[in-house]
């Protein structure tokens, strides 16, 4: 069965056809690359300009004088090391909590088949239809006076970690991946004497590295870029994450210093994506095929 393409094989076989094809292909790739990378270049070089040059109209594409002082000032004046560390602690804790509890819940719903499992899953998925803003007040009242324990979690990383566990999207993503694992593999583990926990640890989790990478990215990015919830639960400036600190400390800061701080704050997420991009692509493709 032949496949119709935009350019026929006969046209590609001719030198002129190949030249036109590769010219158009290279131009499109260069255009999209420029569209994605130019904002990054603009932000990174904007921090190296003087305040007057940043406000110029029309703007300059290349700084007249390359100056890294904006980055050093942002690092010192805005206390970036402390706020970056706060963000790392909050994001890492939320990531670990989600991996442990969402994975356990997804495995139970997918392979252990508890009573009323479909009802429970339906209730979990129903929370996806509730706007995030509608849950802010109930969440705040809960962490301000924790039920049964009657203790406050305000200004505590647990106020970020515990609500992050209730992530219906990541739980459903994990369950759908677990559904695709062949039942024969789990039955072979049962014959060898492995219990549910041993099967999860030794069989299911090693096979689920792609989707765990995707869930990890989603969990870390969600906490790293969140603003409203950390602003509400962290009144102590010294414990605020970078997303809140950039806004709170930017009022008397030069624009170039603020831009430099934004560049520094974005580096960890960019590095995280570059490290885990293979797992992200594998996780996306794994969801489209049935094992």
C-alpha positions in Angstrom: 0.0 0.0 0.0 1.6 3.3 -1.1 1.6 6.4 1.1 0.8 9.8 -0.4 3.2 12.5 0.6 3.4 16.2 0.1 6.4 15.7 -2.2 6.4 12.7 -4.6 9.4 10.3 -4.6 10.0 11.2 -8.2 10.4 14.8 -7.4 12.8 14.0 -4.6 14.9 11.9 -6.9 15.7 14.9 -9.1 18.5 17.3 -7.9 16.3 20.3 -8.1 13.5 18.6 -6.1 16.0 17.6 -3.4 17.4 21.1 -3.3 14.0 22.7 -2.9 12.9 20.2 -0.2 16.0 20.6 1.9 15.9 24.4 1.6 12.3 24.5 2.8 12.9 22.0 5.5 16.0 23.9 6.8 14.1 27.2 6.7 11.2 25.8 8.7 13.5 24.3 11.3 15.5 27.5 11.6 12.3 29.6 11.9 10.9 27.4 14.7 14.2 27.3 16.5 14.5 31.1 16.4 10.9 31.4 17.6 11.6 29.2 20.7 15.2 30.4 21.5 14.9 34.1 20.9 12.8 34.8 24.1 15.5 33.0 26.1 18.2 35.0 24.4 16.3 38.2 25.0 15.9 37.5 28.7 19.5 36.4 29.2 21.0 39.4 27.4 18.5 41.8 29.0 20.1 41.3 32.4 23.5 42.3 30.9 22.3 45.7 29.7 22.2 48.9 31.6 18.7 50.1 33.0 18.6 52.9 30.4 19.4 50.5 27.5 16.7 48.1 28.6 14.1 51.0 28.4 15.2 52.2 25.0 12.8 52.3 22.1 13.6 50.7 19.7 15.4 48.1 21.8 18.9 46.9 21.1 19.3 43.3 20.1 22.9 43.1 21.4 24.0 44.8 24.6 26.4 47.7 24.0 28.4 46.8 27.0 28.3 43.2 28.3 27.9 43.4 32.1 27.4 40.5 34.4 26.8 42.7 37.4 23.0 42.2 37.1 23.4 38.5 37.9 25.8 39.1 40.8 23.5 41.8 42.2 20.4 39.5 41.9 22.3 36.7 43.6 23.2 38.9 46.6 20.4 41.5 46.9 17.5 39.1 46.4 18.9 36.3 48.6 18.5 33.8 45.8 20.5 31.0 47.4 18.1 30.9 50.4 14.9 31.1 48.3 16.2 28.6 45.8 17.0 26.2 48.6 13.5 26.7 50.0 12.0 25.8 46.6 14.2 22.7 46.2 13.1 21.5 49.6 9.4 22.1 48.9 9.6 20.6 45.3 11.6 17.6 46.4 9.2 16.7 49.2 6.1 17.1 47.0 7.8 14.9 44.4 8.6 12.1 46.9 5.2 12.2 48.4 3.5 12.0 45.0 5.7 9.2 43.9 5.0 7.1 47.0 1.3 7.7 47.5 0.2 8.2 43.9 2.1 5.1 42.7 0.7 3.0 45.5 -2.9 4.2 44.9 -2.5 3.7 41.1 -1.1 0.2 41.6 -3.9 -0.8 43.9 -6.6 0.5 41.6 -5.0 -1.1 38.5 -3.8 -4.5 39.7 -5.2 -5.3 43.2 -8.8 -4.4 42.1 -10.2 -3.3 45.5 -13.9 -3.2 46.3 -15.6 -0.1 44.8 -12.4 0.6 43.0 -14.2 2.1 40.0 -16.3 4.3 42.3 -13.2 5.5 44.0 -11.5 6.2 40.7 -14.5 8.1 39.4 -14.5 10.2 42.6 -10.8 11.0 42.1 -11.3 11.9 38.4 -14.3 14.1 39.4 -11.9 16.4 41.3 -10.3 17.3 37.9 -13.5 19.2 37.0 -13.2 21.4 40.1 -11.4 24.7 39.5 -8.1 25.0 41.4 -9.1 28.4 42.7 -12.2 26.9 44.4 -10.0 24.6 46.5 -7.7 27.3 47.8 -9.9 28.4 50.8 -10.7 24.8 52.0 -7.0 23.8 51.7 -6.0 26.9 53.6 -8.5 26.2 56.4 -7.3 22.6 56.6 -3.5 23.4 56.9 -4.2 26.3 59.3 -6.0 23.9 61.7 -5.2 20.3 60.8 -8.2 18.1 61.6 -7.8 15.8 64.7 -4.3 17.1 65.4 -5.4 20.7 65.7 -2.0 22.0 64.7 -1.0 24.6 62.1 1.1 23.8 59.1 1.6 27.4 58.0 5.2 28.3 57.3 5.9 24.6 57.1 7.0 22.6 54.0 4.2 20.1 54.9 1.7 22.7 53.8 3.1 22.2 50.2 3.9 18.5 50.4 0.5 17.1 51.7 -1.8 18.9 49.3 0.5 18.0 46.4 -0.2 14.3 47.1 -3.8 14.7 46.0 -2.9 14.9 42.3 -5.7 13.1 40.3 -4.0 13.7 37.0 -0.7 12.0 37.9 -2.6 9.2 39.6 -4.6 8.5 36.5 -1.5 8.7 34.3 0.2 6.0 36.5 -2.9 3.8 36.5 -3.3 3.9 32.8 0.4 2.8 32.4 0.0 0.0 34.9 -3.1 -1.2 33.1 -0.9 -1.8 30.0 1.5 -4.1 31.9 0.7 -7.7 30.9 -1.0 -9.8 33.5 1.2 -12.7 32.7 4.2 -10.9 34.1 2.5 -10.4 37.5 1.2 -13.9 37.6 4.7 -15.2 37.0 5.9 -13.2 40.0 3.1 -14.6 42.1 4.1 -18.1 41.2 7.6 -17.3 42.3 6.2 -16.3 45.7 6.3 -12.5 45.4 3.7 -10.6 47.3 2.0 -7.4 46.1 4.7 -5.1 47.5 7.5 -7.2 46.2 5.8 -7.3 42.8 5.4 -3.6 42.8 9.0 -2.9 43.8 10.8 -5.5 41.7 8.6 -5.9 38.6 6.2 -2.9 38.1 8.5 0.0 39.1 11.4 -1.0 36.9 9.1 -1.3 33.9 7.5 2.1 34.7 10.6 4.3 34.6 9.3 6.3 31.6 6.0 7.2 33.2 7.7 7.9 36.5 9.9 10.3 34.7 6.9 12.1 33.3 5.2 12.3 36.6 8.3 13.5 38.2 8.6 16.4 35.8 4.9 17.3 36.3 5.3 17.2 40.1 8.4 19.3 40.2 7.3 21.9 37.7 3.9 22.3 39.4 5.6 23.2 42.7 8.4 25.2 41.2 6.0 27.6 39.3 3.2 27.8 41.8 2.7 31.3 43.2 -0.7 31.7 44.9 -0.6 28.7 47.3 3.0 29.4 48.6 2.1 33.1 49.0 -0.8 32.1 51.3 0.9 29.6 53.5 4.4 31.2 53.8 4.1 34.6 55.6 7.7 34.3 56.8 9.8 35.9 54.1 12.8 33.6 54.9 10.8 30.5 54.1 9.2 31.6 50.8 10.1 29.9 47.5 11.7 31.7 44.6 8.3 32.3 42.8 7.0 34.3 45.7 10.3 36.0 46.6 10.8 37.4 43.1 7.5 39.3 43.5 7.9 40.3 47.1 11.5 41.6 46.7 11.1 43.2 43.2 9.6 46.5 44.3 12.8 48.4 44.9 15.0 46.4 42.5 16.3 47.6 39.1 14.7 45.9 36.1 18.0 44.4 35.0 18.5 42.8 38.4 15.0 41.4 38.4 15.5 39.9 34.9 18.7 38.3 36.0 16.9 36.8 39.0 14.3 35.4 36.7 17.0 33.8 34.5 18.7 32.2 37.5 15.3 30.9 38.8 14.6 29.2 35.4 17.9 27.4 35.1 17.0 24.4 37.4 13.8 23.6 35.4 15.6 23.9 32.1 18.4 21.6 33.4 15.8 19.2 34.7 14.1 18.9 31.4 17.4 18.4 29.5 18.3 15.6 31.9 15.0 13.8 31.8 13.9 14.6 28.2 14.6 11.0 27.1 12.3 9.7 29.8 9.6 12.3 28.9 9.6 11.2 25.3 9.6 7.6 26.2 6.7 8.1 28.7 4.6 10.0 26.1 5.2 7.3 23.5 4.5 4.5 26.0 1.1 5.8 26.6 0.1 5.4 23.0 0.9 1.7 22.7 -0.5 -1.3 24.4 2.1 -3.6 26.0 
